[in-house]
Amino acid sequence: FLTRPSASQSLLPSTVFVLFYNVHGVLFESFEEMLAFVAGTGIVMLYVIADYSINSKHRNTLKLVRLILVAVFGPILIAMGVYVGKNFRWLEFRVVGAAENMQSMYKMYARFCALLKFDLQLAVSLVILVLRKGSTVNALEISILSIGLLFCFFWAMLGFYAVRKESNNLMYLFNVLSLLEIVYIIFKCVNIVEHWSEYKTDHVEKLAYTLYCVAALAIVVRGILLYVAETVRRDFGHGLQEHLG
């Protein structure tokens, strides 16, 4: 058995993703990245609030200060992200020119890349939430989740490579592999229901509710991603690759 990650360790990956969205989105003037920044900030806010409400016995001054900072600055960051991001459209013109069809294809490509990163963030968040159940976690489950996390990174790299190379075969493989996470999420949610008494015993039922929220969001995002991926695939061979370099 292995000890579950602490709250600070659990929050770190999502914070890193949010910082990446912000820096990368501003530097490359990506509206889609700024939307991911907004959504990622919302995930961090949800996690901080849930962590404070769930672990009532382990509340301290640091967690209270963190909760106050998130409650005050979170909405401000979200509003600023939307305001700044909506003015980012000049890069499209520089990359693909004024042709309307090219701009449309580039926007869809940018959405695909942003959704892929956000999907990866949700996958990491789900793993952390599963690991935080109870005081210890089974070594076998740790191994399964670790392999699954590595698979998610491989899957994301496959998606990026497939769209840059405009490979239909790789995109078909990407779409098929995309279904595996959905299967695991459904399996895990059913498993939680079947072992609900354990969550009651460990007094972490609120954590299960948080996991359900993130799982539902992950399935929705994966569905949107698959739709966008198919749209991008249909644009293969229409000249976008030459503009991307």
C-alpha positions as CSV (number, residue, x, y, z in Angstrom):
1,F,0.0,0.0,0.0
2,L,1.1,3.6,-0.7
3,T,0.1,6.8,1.0
4,R,-2.2,9.0,-0.9
5,P,-0.9,12.4,-2.2
6,S,-1.3,15.5,0.0
7,A,-3.7,18.3,-0.9
8,S,-0.8,20.5,-2.0
9,Q,0.7,17.8,-4.2
10,S,-2.8,17.1,-5.7
11,L,-3.2,20.8,-6.6
12,L,0.2,21.2,-8.2
13,P,-0.5,19.6,-11.6
14,S,-3.6,21.6,-12.3
15,T,-1.8,24.8,-11.3
16,V,1.0,24.0,-13.7
17,F,-1.5,23.5,-16.5
18,V,-3.2,26.8,-15.8
19,L,0.1,28.7,-15.8
20,F,1.0,27.0,-19.1
21,Y,-2.4,28.0,-20.7
22,N,-1.8,31.6,-19.5
23,V,1.8,32.0,-20.7
24,H,1.3,30.0,-24.0
25,G,-2.0,31.6,-24.7
26,V,-0.7,35.2,-24.3
27,L,2.6,34.6,-26.2
28,F,0.8,32.9,-29.1
29,E,-2.3,35.0,-28.9
30,S,-4.5,31.9,-28.7
31,F,-8.1,32.5,-27.9
32,E,-8.7,28.8,-27.4
33,E,-5.8,28.6,-24.9
34,M,-7.2,31.4,-22.9
35,L,-10.6,29.6,-22.8
36,A,-8.6,26.6,-21.5
37,F,-7.0,28.9,-18.9
38,V,-10.5,30.0,-17.8
39,A,-11.7,26.4,-17.5
40,G,-8.5,25.3,-15.8
41,T,-8.9,28.1,-13.2
42,G,-12.4,26.9,-12.6
43,I,-11.1,23.4,-12.0
44,V,-8.5,24.7,-9.5
45,M,-11.3,26.7,-7.7
46,L,-13.5,23.6,-7.5
47,Y,-10.7,21.5,-6.1
48,V,-9.6,24.0,-3.4
49,I,-13.2,24.5,-2.3
50,A,-13.9,20.8,-2.3
51,D,-10.7,20.0,-0.4
52,Y,-11.5,22.5,2.3
53,S,-15.1,21.3,2.7
54,I,-14.2,17.6,2.6
55,N,-11.2,17.6,5.0
56,S,-12.9,19.4,7.9
57,K,-10.6,17.7,10.4
58,H,-7.4,18.8,8.7
59,R,-8.3,22.5,8.1
60,N,-5.5,25.0,9.0
61,T,-4.6,28.6,8.4
62,L,-2.8,27.8,5.1
63,K,-5.8,26.1,3.6
64,L,-8.1,28.9,4.8
65,V,-5.8,31.5,3.2
66,R,-5.6,29.5,0.0
67,L,-9.4,29.2,-0.1
68,I,-9.8,33.0,0.4
69,L,-7.2,33.8,-2.3
70,V,-8.9,31.4,-4.8
71,A,-12.4,32.8,-3.9
72,V,-11.2,36.4,-4.4
73,F,-8.8,36.1,-7.4
74,G,-10.3,33.2,-9.2
75,P,-13.3,35.1,-10.6
76,I,-11.0,38.0,-11.5
77,L,-8.6,35.8,-13.4
78,I,-11.5,34.2,-15.2
79,A,-13.0,37.6,-16.2
80,M,-9.5,38.8,-17.3
81,G,-8.9,35.6,-19.3
82,V,-12.1,36.1,-21.3
83,Y,-11.5,39.8,-21.8
84,V,-7.9,39.3,-23.0
85,G,-8.7,36.2,-25.1
86,K,-11.5,37.7,-27.1
87,N,-9.1,40.2,-28.6
88,F,-6.7,37.5,-29.9
89,R,-7.4,37.1,-33.6
90,W,-4.4,38.8,-35.3
91,L,-2.3,35.6,-35.2
92,E,-4.8,33.8,-37.5
93,F,-4.3,36.5,-40.1
94,R,-0.5,36.3,-39.8
95,V,-0.4,32.5,-40.1
96,V,-3.0,31.7,-42.8
97,G,-3.8,35.1,-44.3
98,A,-7.1,36.7,-45.1
99,A,-8.7,33.6,-46.7
100,E,-11.9,32.9,-44.8
101,N,-11.8,29.1,-45.4
102,M,-8.2,29.0,-44.2
103,Q,-9.0,30.9,-41.1
104,S,-11.9,28.6,-40.4
105,M,-9.6,25.5,-40.6
106,Y,-7.0,27.2,-38.4
107,K,-9.5,28.0,-35.7
108,M,-10.7,24.4,-35.7
109,Y,-7.0,23.2,-35.5
110,A,-6.4,25.6,-32.5
111,R,-9.5,24.3,-30.8
112,F,-8.3,20.8,-31.2
113,C,-4.9,21.6,-29.7
114,A,-6.5,23.5,-26.7
115,L,-9.0,20.8,-26.0
116,L,-6.3,18.1,-26.2
117,K,-4.3,19.9,-23.4
118,F,-7.4,20.5,-21.3
119,D,-8.4,16.9,-21.7
120,L,-5.0,15.8,-20.5
121,Q,-5.4,18.1,-17.4
122,L,-8.7,16.4,-16.6
123,A,-7.1,13.0,-16.9
124,V,-4.4,14.0,-14.4
125,S,-7.1,15.4,-12.1
126,L,-9.1,12.2,-12.2
127,V,-6.0,10.1,-11.3
128,I,-5.3,12.4,-8.4
129,L,-8.9,12.3,-7.2
130,V,-8.9,8.5,-7.4
131,L,-5.6,8.3,-5.4
132,R,-7.0,10.6,-2.7
133,K,-9.7,8.1,-1.8
134,G,-9.0,6.9,1.8
135,S,-5.8,6.9,3.7
136,T,-4.0,4.4,1.5
137,V,-4.3,3.1,-2.0
138,N,-3.7,-0.4,-3.3
139,A,-0.3,-0.9,-5.1
140,L,-2.1,-2.6,-8.0
141,E,-4.4,0.4,-8.5
142,I,-1.4,2.7,-8.4
143,S,0.3,0.6,-11.2
144,I,-2.9,0.7,-13.3
145,L,-3.3,4.4,-12.9
146,S,0.3,5.1,-13.6
147,I,0.2,3.1,-16.8
148,G,-3.1,4.9,-17.7
149,L,-1.5,8.3,-17.1
150,L,1.5,7.5,-19.3
151,F,-1.0,6.3,-21.9
152,C,-2.8,9.6,-21.8
153,F,0.4,11.5,-22.5
154,F,1.1,9.1,-25.4
155,W,-2.4,9.6,-26.7
156,A,-2.1,13.4,-26.5
157,M,1.3,13.3,-28.4
158,L,-0.3,11.0,-31.0
159,G,-3.1,13.5,-31.5
160,F,-0.7,16.5,-32.0
161,Y,1.5,14.5,-34.3
162,A,-1.4,13.2,-36.4
163,V,-2.9,16.7,-37.1
164,R,0.5,18.2,-37.8
165,K,1.3,15.5,-40.3
166,E,-2.3,15.3,-41.5
167,S,-2.3,11.5,-41.2
168,N,-5.7,9.9,-41.6
169,N,-4.5,6.5,-40.3
170,L,-3.1,8.1,-37.1
171,M,-6.3,10.1,-36.6
172,Y,-8.3,6.9,-36.9
173,L,-6.1,5.3,-34.3
174,F,-6.3,8.4,-32.1
175,N,-10.1,8.3,-32.2
176,V,-10.3,4.6,-31.3
177,L,-7.9,5.0,-28.4
178,S,-9.9,8.0,-27.2
179,L,-12.7,5.7,-26.2
180,L,-10.6,3.8,-23.6
181,E,-10.7,6.7,-21.1
182,I,-14.4,6.9,-21.4
183,V,-14.7,3.2,-20.7
184,Y,-12.5,3.5,-17.6
185,I,-14.4,6.5,-16.3
186,I,-17.7,4.7,-16.5
187,F,-16.1,1.6,-14.9
188,K,-14.7,3.7,-12.0
189,C,-18.0,5.5,-11.4
190,V,-19.9,2.2,-11.3
191,N,-17.3,0.8,-9.0
192,I,-17.7,3.8,-6.6
193,V,-21.4,3.2,-6.5
194,E,-20.9,-0.5,-5.7
195,H,-18.4,0.3,-2.9
196,W,-20.2,3.4,-1.6
197,S,-20.1,2.0,2.0
198,E,-16.3,2.4,1.9
199,Y,-16.6,6.1,1.1
200,K,-19.1,6.5,3.9
201,T,-16.8,4.7,6.3
202,D,-13.8,6.8,5.3
203,H,-16.0,10.0,5.4
204,V,-14.8,11.0,1.9
205,E,-18.2,10.8,0.2
206,K,-17.8,14.5,-0.8
207,L,-14.6,13.5,-2.6
208,A,-16.7,11.0,-4.6
209,Y,-19.1,13.7,-5.6
210,T,-16.1,15.9,-6.8
211,L,-14.8,12.9,-8.7
212,Y,-18.2,12.5,-10.4
213,C,-18.2,16.2,-11.4
214,V,-14.7,15.9,-13.0
215,A,-15.6,12.6,-14.6
216,A,-18.7,14.0,-16.2
217,L,-16.8,17.1,-17.4
218,A,-14.1,14.7,-18.8
219,I,-16.6,12.7,-20.8
220,V,-18.2,15.9,-22.2
221,V,-14.8,17.3,-23.2
222,R,-13.7,14.0,-24.7
223,G,-16.9,14.0,-26.8
224,I,-16.4,17.5,-28.0
225,L,-12.8,16.7,-28.7
226,L,-13.7,13.7,-30.9
227,Y,-16.1,15.9,-32.9
228,V,-13.5,18.6,-33.4
229,A,-10.9,15.9,-34.3
230,E,-13.1,14.5,-37.0
231,T,-13.7,18.1,-38.4
232,V,-10.0,18.7,-38.4
233,R,-9.4,15.4,-40.2
234,R,-11.8,16.3,-43.0
235,D,-9.7,19.4,-43.6
236,F,-6.6,17.4,-44.3
237,G,-5.1,18.1,-47.7
238,H,-6.7,21.5,-48.1
239,G,-3.5,23.5,-47.6
240,L,-3.4,24.2,-43.8
241,Q,-0.3,22.1,-43.3
242,E,1.8,24.4,-45.6
243,H,0.8,27.4,-43.5
244,L,1.7,25.7,-40.2
245,G,5.1,24.7,-41.5
